[in-house]
């Protein structure tokens, strides 16, 4: 190989190296950009995963009035929803959420006797959107909203399933009274039928002679002729005879009916106060209220409307509205509160104040009870605070005066079965007592925060005594202050 050939090869190698370097120069920015894009995508993916919410708990609160589904999470959730017909379904898409075992627990939370939900399905609709499908038993008017952290809860996404058509509570009371009258009439019919059956039985046959030789022949058997009785239906008083419900007869019945609204405090998401051993206020007061309802309903002239008859949450404003819708003659809210010291003990009775609270403790308790809406979870979109304020403005001196009379009678009776925290009726700005035309009291049956009183509240015998005291106090109030006859329209 000549020197000239060697030089040519060396020059060719140098040119190739230069060209390679030039190609790398052109390709480097693209490779760098791809590398940066890949890194950014991974960072965004990690950031998205870090921003995803985690479900802390799921809860379902079924009730005849509405069913509430709550998803509690560590971060706020956003949701969209739509309804389908034939079949009835509610579809909710929840953003910023990954499917998790905690969320799948929702399937097991739905009870077979839920009035609104037949079943539930949960799936990952898109990478960061979970779809919840509720198969419905009836058409609903859903309210879906979020709640900021409050008390023991973190962020909550709430589905409230209300019936499309709200039932008339006044009509329900009428039908309840009709059913009670029908049952009483049927009992009378059954008793009279049994009596007539006994009279109509044929006489027992004569016993045969023991010995014909020694015993004289028997006398002819006496013949019992049944006494003719009027038909059973004619014996039953007309007042007890079942009759169809008509608007005219219902109106007459309502004018004779005393309607009492019983309000077991708290419920559902809001447990109320909790005793040293874990007894929850919402459970105690519901048990007492149900017993008191049965006790009062035993009087045919009284019917009780419960603001809640199961474990579900009712906003304070709604409790007032329910009492006014049935034109209640009385409103009795039952509680078992706690104080910041376990030494506090004794029952109390409160009525609304048109000014300052009568004591610092009364003001503290009113503030605590009024905070129940924050814990239980009120949909701010439909909770019109102006309505509640208007009710307070409408509250009359006469209403407070009647409430004080009722409170004094009840306080005097419950003082016979347990300790009293104060021997006079106290006053404070309780939101639940703001029905302007209904005498209203709030009864603190005991301090559940006191270990001794928590044990008494757990005792069925004490509850029975408490119920009897409340019933007697209410009866004594009506004896001295008969309810005025008034028109109770069905609408």
Helices and strands as residue ranges (DSSP letters): H 3-51, E 55-61, E 66-73, E 78-84, E 89-95, H 101-104, H 106-109, E 117-126, E 129-136, E 140-147, E 155-163, H 169-199, H 232-235, H 247-256, E 258-264, H 281-297, E 302-306, H 316-325, E 330-335, E 348-352, H 360-370, H 372-376, H 385-394, H 397-414, E 426-428, G 431-433, E 439-444, H 451-458, H 460-480
